[in-house]
């Protein structure tokens, strides 16, 4: 009890979770799956993320531990970008509209594009990269950021590219979340059990394939355009999306109504 001259103790501050963010939250969920289902060392065959150049379309060669770090740091960077997208949009518009920052139209190999330097957006992107590197403690692959060149011609293209991250991840997460419902169907339950060993094993198989081949340096003809550079990591993820119909688990995506990565998927 408080005495006559006693002062009440201040309430202990409680940790306040960050507000929901439509673009950031899918990346947080995918990071959670990586940490939950895939050990950093001594993986089994079902949880190994090792890739070898030339196998399965991969253009990089990474041990499990190196690939785990590569995926984690790539997702962490995507999270930082999504979390700071409002500022990046503002800086991108400044770069695009500033009269002292002219552009030229040229064929970049992806059609006629407005090629324009983006100094403010580039500076902000380097800040986010350094923040990510500090969080991860080490860095695997290249730190090259394409912006204002043939790969990412201007700041608007940069914004558009990283705005697609949630459209890549949401259909995958939606499928994973609906596997339990599919398992209630007797025939589908038998299929999952006979083919993968059950719901959890199917979920891990989808994640394993994504963490390996959506971050394998593929999606372009050379390492400058794809590979392990900052821009190339997202190019590889796009390439994985385009190859989904050839995956053995594509049926799970169809059965859960996720038939496209353009944002028009069913829940």
Secondary structure, DSSP 8 states (H G I E B T S, - for coil): ---TT----------------HHHHHHHHHHHHHHHH--SSS--TTT---B-TTSTT----B-HHHHHHHHHHHHHHHHHHHHTHHHHHHHHHHHHH-TTS--EEEE-SSSEEEE---HHHHHHHHHHHHHHHHHHSS--S------SSSSS-SHHHHHHHHHTHHHHHHHHHHHHHHHHHHTTSHHHHHHHHHHTSSHHHHHHHHHHHHHHHTSSS-SSSSTTTSTTSHHHHHHHHHHHHHTGGGSTTHHHHHHTT---SSS----
